[in-house]
Amino acid sequence: MLWALGLYVVPILPFVPRSVADLKFSVIDNVGEPLVCTGWGMPNPRSNPYGEYPHIVSDLPTYSAIIRREHLPPTPLTNDQVVAVYRDWLKLNAVRLERDGAVYRFDMFPGPTSEALRHEVVGKVDLLGHVYEVHQGPGLGGCPICLAADSVISTPTGPVFASKIAIGMQVWSASPDRRPIVAVVLKMTSRLDAPGSEMIHIVLADGRQLTASAPHEIADGRSLGSLTVGDQIDGVTITALEVVGDSSGHTYDLLPSGETGEYWANGILMRSTLKPD
């Protein structure tokens, strides 16, 4: 009983510094729901609240903050309660905190709206959970839909990182019958990805690898998020597939000229997410 009392009361006393998770909840309560790009925030068949639950419980300060917020007992939870914990955990991952002396700076993207892209919201929160200096940040972005920054694009002059591709450059594209053709880059985009974003990393039996967002499609129209180990790309089997963090915080895409809008990234023929004007 004393442990349960301490779990619920001590962390929220006025003079006790809050945990990082509690500070993030303070941000959410003051600013609004964050944009969640995994789990229920974006189609992803690999989202598994029951599989993630042991990992969440192992982070006691975070788990304690969640069960206090949901008014849950510090005892084994029902399936519905586990899902509630998982949803809150996703929201916490969508708020980024960075220590700045005696306070934290935060940034997040506002929750789902009709806009595909939105400005990040930034501000400060002190150790007792007081949120202030909230304003719109310079970053414009949203959930990732494109390639990781270190993806290599095939061009007539050699491989070029996706982050270095520019409008007017020549790249290899494909004709409708999959013949390689030289194309010109008509559009190029870089997206700042919301905190907590995840990517799909695939490995093929011939050694080719690619990291991109779950919705990004390969040339045959299948999204990376729909693939599983054992599926084939270009007749080659996928031997490994995992969900990974978005290490650079940005994703990239390009639109080549031609009929298909396709290009090779890390040797895999991809379909552009961009549309011609």
Secondary structure, 3 states (H helix, E strand, C coil): CHHHHHHHHHHHCCCCCCCHHHHHHHHHHHHCCECCCCHHHCCCCCCCHHHHHHHHHHCHHHHHHHHHHCCCCCCCCCHHHHHHHHHHHHHHHCCEEEEECCEEEEEECECCCCCCCEEEEEEEEECCCCEEEEEEEEEEEECCCCEECCCEECCCCCCEEHHHCCCCCEEEEECCCCCEEEEEEEEEEEEEECCCCEEEEEEECCCCEEEECCCCEECCCCEHHHCCCCCEECCEEEEEEEEEECCCCEEEEEEECCCCCEEEECCEEEECCCCCC
